[in-house]
């Protein structure tokens, strides 16, 4: 079972990926929130890895970013790198 620190690291990496994609598309938090019908303050919390995210929210973010949901998980996890 993963330790809390590993869970928090995963949330942080996931959030960084959301932010990276958003910024690559020159989207503000507010613009993304309008696209995916989520509050901009919640998106900011996801980007900072402060909250655990629901699968339905992952889908909404993918729609708002116009990417396949799997792209939101396309980041490296040091534990699995060799």
C-alpha positions in Angstrom: 0.0 0.0 0.0 1.4 3.4 -0.9 2.5 5.8 1.9 0.7 9.1 2.2 3.8 10.9 0.9 3.7 8.8 -2.3 0.0 9.6 -2.7 0.7 13.3 -2.3 3.6 13.1 -4.8 1.3 11.5 -7.3 -1.3 14.2 -6.8 1.3 16.8 -7.3 2.7 15.2 -10.5 -0.9 14.9 -11.8 -1.5 18.6 -11.0 1.7 19.7 -12.6 0.6 17.8 -15.8 -2.7 19.7 -15.8 -1.0 23.0 -15.4 1.6 22.1 -18.1 -1.1 21.3 -20.7 -3.1 24.4 -19.7 -0.2 26.7 -20.1 0.9 25.1 -23.3 -2.5 26.1 -24.7 -2.3 29.6 -23.2 -5.4 29.1 -21.1 -6.0 30.9 -17.9 -7.6 29.1 -15.0 -10.8 31.0 -15.6 -10.9 30.1 -19.3 -10.3 26.4 -18.5 -13.0 26.6 -15.9 -15.5 27.9 -18.4 -14.6 25.1 -20.9 -15.0 22.3 -18.4 -17.7 23.7 -16.0 -15.4 23.5 -12.9 -14.7 26.3 -10.5 -11.3 28.0 -11.2 -10.3 27.7 -7.5 -10.9 24.0 -7.6 -8.7 23.7 -10.7 -6.0 25.6 -9.0 -6.2 23.1 -6.1 -5.9 20.2 -8.5 -2.9 21.8 -10.1 -1.2 22.3 -6.7 -2.0 18.7 -5.8 -3.9 19.8 -2.7 -7.0 17.6 -3.2 -7.7 14.1 -4.4 -9.6 14.3 -7.8 -12.6 12.2 -8.9 -12.5 10.3 -12.1 -15.4 12.3 -13.5 -13.4 15.5 -12.8 -10.4 14.0 -14.8 -12.8 13.5 -17.7 -14.1 17.1 -17.4 -10.6 18.5 -17.4 -9.7 16.4 -20.4 -12.7 17.8 -22.3 -11.8 21.3 -21.3 -8.2 20.9 -22.4 -9.3 19.0 -25.5 -7.0 16.1 -24.8 -7.5 12.4 -24.3 -7.8 11.7 -20.5 -4.7 9.5 -20.7 -2.6 12.5 -21.5 -3.3 13.9 -18.1 -1.5 10.8 -16.7 1.5 11.1 -19.0 4.2 12.0 -16.5 7.1 10.2 -14.9 7.0 8.6 -11.5 10.5 8.3 -10.1 9.6 5.1 -8.2 9.0 3.3 -11.6 11.9 4.8 -13.5 14.9 2.5 -14.2 
